[in-house]
Amino acid sequence: EVQLQASGGGLVQPGGSLRLSCAASGFTFSNAFMNWVRQAPGKEIEWVSSINNDGSITNYADSVKGRFTISRDNAKNTLYLQTNSLKPEDTAVYYCTHASIRGQGTLVTVSS
């Protein structure tokens, strides 16, 4: 069974940073293309970033480019999202995804 568990969210002031993690199990993580997506209150799910299996290729939504960094540790079956210079509009539940599977998310709230 595929399991994806995001963590690391919390309340942060504008301009702050958080490092999100996603622990993966139930599939061969080192072969997997992975994504981060987010869903703000009352809005549709938005793709945030993606990374290929060995971490050599990354892509970002324009809204986070230059502020967020996706990475992975295949030895630990873990995906990361470093979020810097956070803005109130980054407030959302963040999820990691593999194929069509979206695991449990972590809430990021950016507010003063």
C-alpha positions in Angstrom: 0.0 0.0 0.0 1.4 3.4 -1.0 1.7 5.8 1.9 2.7 9.4 1.8 2.9 11.4 5.0 3.8 15.1 4.9 5.0 16.9 8.0 6.8 20.1 9.0 4.0 22.6 8.6 3.1 25.3 11.1 2.4 28.9 11.8 5.1 31.3 10.4 5.3 35.0 10.0 5.6 36.5 6.5 9.2 36.3 5.3 9.8 33.2 7.4 10.8 29.6 6.3 9.7 26.1 6.9 11.1 22.8 5.7 8.4 20.3 4.7 9.1 16.6 4.6 7.2 13.7 3.1 7.9 10.1 4.2 7.1 7.6 1.5 6.5 3.9 1.6 4.8 1.1 -0.3 6.6 1.7 -3.6 10.1 2.0 -5.0 10.8 5.6 -4.0 14.1 5.9 -5.9 12.3 5.2 -9.2 9.5 7.6 -8.6 8.7 11.1 -10.0 7.3 13.1 -7.1 5.3 16.3 -6.7 4.3 18.8 -4.1 0.9 20.3 -4.5 -1.1 22.6 -2.2 -4.7 23.5 -1.5 -5.5 26.9 0.0 -8.8 27.4 1.8 -11.7 27.5 -0.6 -9.5 27.0 -3.6 -8.6 24.2 -6.0 -5.4 22.1 -5.7 -2.4 23.9 -7.2 0.8 22.1 -8.4 3.8 23.6 -6.6 6.9 21.6 -7.7 8.2 18.3 -9.1 11.4 16.3 -9.1 12.6 13.4 -11.1 13.7 10.1 -9.6 17.4 11.1 -9.0 16.8 14.7 -8.2 18.6 16.0 -11.3 15.5 17.7 -12.8 13.2 20.0 -10.8 10.4 22.3 -11.8 8.4 25.0 -10.0 5.2 26.9 -10.3 5.9 30.6 -11.1 4.3 31.5 -7.8 7.0 29.8 -5.8 10.0 30.0 -8.2 13.1 31.4 -6.5 11.6 30.9 -3.0 10.9 27.1 -2.7 13.4 24.3 -3.3 12.4 20.7 -3.8 14.8 17.9 -3.0 14.8 14.2 -2.0 16.8 11.6 -0.1 16.3 8.3 -1.8 18.2 6.5 1.0 15.6 7.7 3.5 12.6 7.5 1.1 11.9 11.1 1.9 10.9 14.1 -0.2 11.5 17.7 1.0 10.3 21.2 0.2 12.3 24.1 1.6 10.0 27.1 1.7 11.6 30.5 2.1 10.3 34.1 2.0 6.9 32.9 2.8 3.9 35.0 1.9 0.3 35.0 3.3 -0.8 33.6 -0.1 1.3 30.5 0.5 -1.1 29.5 3.3 -2.4 26.1 2.3 -2.4 22.4 3.1 0.7 20.9 1.4 0.7 17.4 0.0 3.2 15.2 -1.7 2.0 13.1 -4.5 3.1 10.1 -6.5 1.2 9.2 -9.7 -2.4 9.9 -8.8 -1.9 9.3 -5.1 -2.0 12.2 -2.6 -1.1 11.4 1.0 -1.9 13.2 4.2 -1.0 16.8 4.1 0.6 19.4 6.4 -0.9 22.8 7.1 1.3 25.9 6.5 -0.2 29.1 7.8 1.6 32.4 7.0 0.4 35.2 9.2 1.6 38.0 11.4 
